[in-house]
């Protein structure tokens, strides 16, 4: 079984990786947007083309997921050290 500390470190690493990749390259947000929105992704709305064309802003959701992952990982690491109870 994997320890809380290792699981927390893995979650932190994945959260940072997703956050950096999502802000540096548009590969992950585009993929998520295409999966969730289908053919409506990046279609013009009121003459403006953007990633909120189907009502889903992939960049903001991925960064929120990264922050939630960081917080969860930090909590797991702290719990493994017995700092918080």
Buried (B, 14 or more C-beta within 10 A) or exposed (E): EEEBBEBBBBBBEBBBEBBEBBBEEBEBBBEBBBEBBEEBBBEEEEEEEEBBBBEBBBBEBBBEBBEEBBEBBBBBBBBBEEEEE
